[in-house]
């Protein structure tokens, strides 16, 4: 078998056989197939797609390419949430303690921010001392003690995915549904999950801007997840504006802690609403609750009783962070006091937000990565004060840019100001936060 | 500008701008763009194509990527022939001396055999002592003295093509028309040509099996060649059976010398016919003759007078080969006397030949390359004794396999026997050697 013959088949829209997919992924894993051959196949898959059989086989092969975490000694259901990525998308920090407080084991393998999207690991690292580079033993110990642990993908987990993901970013093949599905499910499967809820973002700040394509991705994720033995459900949720108010690292962690403390601004309400809905679905899929109603009631109790915040505190302490962040986020987190107003240039109604542009503006402040090797400045960010549908006057504050570097701040102000579309007419069809649940 | 953004545009079927194509080819030439990014773009071009403007720009950029040979001190028209490759396709060895004898300067940059096709350089090297690795000065000196010189692509000529060609072979992107066109024309343009005739092979032994696709390639070659300032014409010619009788290296050189000597078997007639037609077109494009009829008359004279053979002899001597090969090919060339009959399994008419399979069978004998680094055994080969349309009896010899290695020879006999289709009915529509001339 030769790599180029497999590439040729996909190029010519022929179905790849399991033996061919396994040969290729094995070659990727062991460095026997050249990067330029991998990327040629990635582009052929991007343009010609994969059918269900190929999709399942590719995912299984990538899942099996490395070690698989074994948490069978932990006598709890194992579940996780994954998001396809957006701007201000911080629900992992709320969901993990909520669901863990309900008796579910949450082994959360998260990612770094890249381009316009933030990353859970970057956000957590804004807590002084917090370590995400855990050994397998540490990860399991913290899971057992706290109920959840947060770490990055290691070299042992789904190494084929790690290799292919790096190439996809450099070859414009990130957005291919078969590759997204295989990447997500292979990593989750290798983390030993039984149940998984996937938050498929759709809109101007998501990889999928059109609902139809987002739905196709959600369906492929659910089908492939289930076929790999993980009970899987996907929610199509709105990403036509930043989720909540905060976009950045420290300021997003602060927003999450305020939610867990029950002391938050109204702008953060969608973060809580979405976190609760995703958590409730996790509890049902994990067979903790029989219905979403029961799950929501359980979640309300752990939130209001402070048990979720307590889990968060335990996790921060266990992962080396300063647990006082739970009591005094502003005192512990590296936040910038220097702020610059983003003003509305005209009166009217907010009709749309070019959300990706807000993500890029915050990344350019230092809050995100343009290249994978860039360092993050956890202190910078943007706090929005308006949402789609709001009426504004000329000169009204749309939000605040936080940065010590004035010239960068002014550039961010300019970009974010331009990202808000303001029209004369009230927008009738406001975006729905949760658009659809995809069960199969 | 980032390579992945250019890849993304082509992936999304957007037109690449000249600045983008130039940036990419410049990055390829100077090693600033990773192989995996080049191959992703190659696959995107394969699947999404290029329009005329992109095609011309790509070709120009590759042409300008290295040095351009300057033969302006040679006061003759410069012309060359290029073939898209086939089995037994040896016309370069006949055309170069013929056309040089007519007063045209022929700076022929040729290739090596790969896969089922042979290569002019490999064939020439079967002449003891013959060197194709000429310096630029040697190449020019021989051109001046003899009228033609034969060499391989150097690192200086169209280096972007050299890099991309190697990647195409490993990534199943060889057959893309925009890439074939840019590769051929950039090399020919860098060799300082004014006129060029391209032999576009079509049929079971060609890269293009369908006439429609071959015609599309021919049209793209002619259009792009002309737009790069080379007067270009393409001939669509038959490759549904080996050209002539000989398939191999020494035996193909022998067939060519016999043609130049005027002492050849009837099976070699198509080689002469095609060589004359391609040469006549070169003479017309080079403005040596006003019509094909005049050109044919001139060619007949240089052939019959022995002037073409004399040029061949001068070239062999100038490039270090043993010129006695012109008088006694069988005594000088490394030929194998051990032969194995390929017999017809049944009586009937030859209706079709799986020509690619014959090429592969000879390559497997050692006469060609499976991998680019393989060494050639110049002595082996296959001599066919029948052509499509011929009537055969059961057990009649279809041809002879030459090899000292009996087990390899028997394998070649088996493969070649299976490559000949023999039916009960005479095939009415025999393949036409020259199917079409494409002028624009």
Interface residues (C-beta under 8 A of the other chain):
Chain A: X3 X4 X5 X7 X8 X11 X34 X35 X36 X37 X38 X39 X40 X42 X43 X44 X46 X47 X48 X167 X169 X170 X171 X172 X173
Chain B: X3 X4 X5 X7 X8 X11 X34 X35 X36 X37 X38 X39 X40 X42 X43 X44 X46 X47 X48 X167 X169 X170 X171 X172 X173
